[in-house]
Amino acid sequence: MPTYLDKIVERKRQDLAAQMRRVPMAEIMARAKSSPPALDFAKALAKPPGIRIIAEVKKASPSRGVMAAQADPVAVAKVYAGNGAAAISVLTEEPHFQGKLDYLLDIRKALGATCPPLLRKDFMLEPYQIYEARAYQADALLLIVASLEDTKLKGLLALTKELGMEALVEVHTKEEAKRASASGAKVIGINNRNLHTFVTDLQTTKAVLPQIPKGSIAVAESGIKSAKDIAMMRGWGVRVFLIGEALMTSDNPGATLKEFLAAGA
């Protein structure tokens, strides 16, 4: 039986084929190469002291459903940038997350020189999408180990770096962490959510963290809901977090972001 990830990836392949017909590869490559240089995503995450948070612009998800349908991505990004986010993750997948590629350009234009690095959060399967991310001025992008075989993972990671971007290479198991390390990943995200079942368990980070090589940046993702969660994971040695739902559903996301940052100080 197809898992949640299988279904999302299949839909992504269909949508990607249609997009490639609308905007040919040659055109998207030209736009990518004419984009301004990418900001240094890894450097922004590594900067001391304390913890670093990648704050996510996300209107919906398959696990939560619609959580902020009317949210203005630019307004949300301004709040994040103004309250200490090291980087901003922007969902660009439409059918399941209500994201749009244009959000990247909209946020970049609105925030200007105050814009932190932008991460394109999507299901990246082909080189076309890597060029597309740079064409829309993403500084980094997501590569999910569970959806890519090793040769494709290494190829997409190499192309990402060739275009001046960084990749957040996402894993859920110890074996996937080993694959990510072997691919040459510098920034490795540990997703506490199993993308096949959508079950979330924060202990996943504790179990997988020892497999992240020294010198790499480990990022804890999914299910982080409180300052208590941050403090617990900080005790395990985590200092970079990707947080979306807890911020998008907060009555005061700026204050919540500051509270989370203080918990990891």
N, C-alpha and C positions, 0 to 999 in steps of 0.2 A: 504494500500500500504506500503511495507517495506521502512523504512527510511534508510538513509546512514549508521547509526549505526547498524541497523538490518542486512544489507548486509555485512558489515565488520565482524560482530560477526559470522554470518553464515559461511563465508569463513574461519574465524579463527578456528571454530570448526572442519571443514573438514581438515585443515592443521594440527591441533593439533592431530587429530586421526591418521594421517599418521606419524607424528613425534613420537608418542608413540609406534607405531609399529617398527619404526627404532631403537629407543633407549628406552628400557623397563624402567618402573618406578623404579625398584630395582637399575638399573645402574645409573640413574640420581640422585637418593637419595644418593647413595654412593659418587658420585662426589660432590654433594652439601656439604655433611658432611666432605669431605676431603679438601674443599676450605679454604683458610686463612680467619681469622675473618673479618667481614664487618666493614667498616669505619662508623663513626657516622654521618649519613645524617642530622638528626634533629639538632644536635649540630653545624654542619657547617652552617646551615641556621639561627640559633639563635644568632650566634656570632655578637656582636656589634663592632663598631658603624656603622651608615649608613645603606644602603640597601644591600641585598644579591641577586645575580642573578644565577639562574640555566640556564646555556647556553646549547642549544640543538644542537645535531648533527642530521640533518634531510635532506635527499636528495630530498624528494618529499612528497606531501600530496594530498589527494583527493580534497581539496579546491583550492590549488594553482597549482597542477600538478607538473611536474619535475622542480625543482629550482636549483639543484646543482648535476646533475647526475655524474659528474666526480670528485666531491670533495673527498679527501682522509680523511676519518674519523679520523685517527690518527693525521694528520697534523692540522685539524680543532680543535681537542681536545687540542693539544699542544698550539695553539693560545689562546683558552679559558683559560686554566690553567695558562698561562703566563700573562694574563691580568685581573686577579681578579675574575674569576668565582668561586662561592662558591661550586658549584657542576656541574656535566655535565650529561645532559639527553641524552640517546642514543636510537634512534628508532631501534627496532629489528623486527618490522612487515614488511614483505617483499612485498606482492602484491600491497599494496597501498602507502607505504612510502619508499620503496627500502632500508629497513633496514636489518641487519643481527645480529644474536646473537654473532657471532665471533667478531663483532666490540668491544664488551665489553672487551673480552680478549686481543684483539690487543691494545686497548687504555691503559688498565691496565699495560700490559707488557712494552709498549713504554714509558709511563710516570713514571713508577716506584714509588719512594717515593714522587714524586711531584704530583701524581694523586689525585685530589679531589674525594669525593664520587661520584659514578656512579649510575644513576637512569635508570633502564630498563623501557623504554616507549613502551608499547604494550597493547594488549587487553587481560587481564588476566582473565581467566574464571574457571580454575581448579587447584587443588593443584599441579599437575605435573609441571605447569609453575612456581610456586613459588620455587620448588626445582631446576628447570632449571635455574632460575635467579641466585640463589646462586651458582650453579655449574659453571656458567659463570662469577662468581665473581662480580655480581651486589651488591651494598650496599643498594639499595632501589628499589622499583618497583611501578608501577602505578596500582591503583584499581579504576575503573570508576563506580560510584554508579549507573548510568543509565543502566549499563549492568549487574548488579548483584542484586539479591533479598537479603533481609536483612540477612538471615541465612548464605548464601554463602559469603556475604561480611564479616561478623564477623569471619567466619571460615578461610577465606583466610588471613585476617588481623592477626589473632592469629598465623597462621602458619608462616607468614612473620616474626613476632616478635620472634617466637620460634627459627627461623634460624638465628637470630641476625641482621636482616635487618629492615628497616623502610618502611612504605608505604606512598606514596602521594595519598591520597584518594580524587578523583576528583568529584566536584559537579557543577551543572549549575543553580540550583534553590534553593530557601529558604527551600523547603521541602527536597531536597536532602542533604542540609547542616545539617538539623536536623537528617537525617538518618546517615550521616557520623559521627556526634557527638555521636549518640547513639551506634555506632559500636565500639567506643573507639579510633577513629582516632586522632592522635596527630598532623599530618601535613595534612591540608585540602587545596586542590587546587580549586580555583574558575575559571572554564573555561568560558571565554567570548564567546566561540563558542558553539552554539547549535549543538550537534552531530547528531541530527535528521535531521536538515535542513542545517547545516553548515553556518548559518548566524551568524556574529560576532558583538557584541555590548559591548564596554568597560563599559557601565553603569551597566552591569550585576554584575561586581565586587562591585560597590557601593551599589547595592541593596541587595546582598547576604552577604556582609561582616559583618553586625551586627549579623548574625546568627552563626558566628564562635565563639565558646566559648573562654573566656579568658584562657590563658594558652596553647592554641593551636597555631600552626603556620599557618597563612593564606598565600597562594601563589596565585598571580594573573597570569593567563595563557591566551595566545592567543590574537592576535590583537594588541600587544604592538609594535609600529613601530618607536617611536621617543622618544627623551629625554623629550619632552613636555608631552607625555603620562605618562612617569615615574613620572615626577613632579606632574602631576594632581593626580595620584593614590597615590602618597606619601602623598598628602594632605588629602586623605581619611583615611590614617592610614596604607596603605600597605607598607611593607618593604621587601617582598620577591617576586621575579618575575621569571617566567619561559619564556624564550625568544628563539625562534628558527628562524623563517622565516626572521626577520629583520637582524639577524646576518649572516645567511647562504646566503643571497642575497646581503650583503654589499661588496663593493669593498675592504674594510679594516675592517674585523670583529673585530680585536683587538682594533682598535681605536674606533669603534662603541661601543664595550663593555665598554671601559673606559668612553666614553661620557655618556652612560646610568648610570653607577655607580656614576659619578660626579653629575648627575641630581638629584640623590636621597640622596646626602650627607647632 
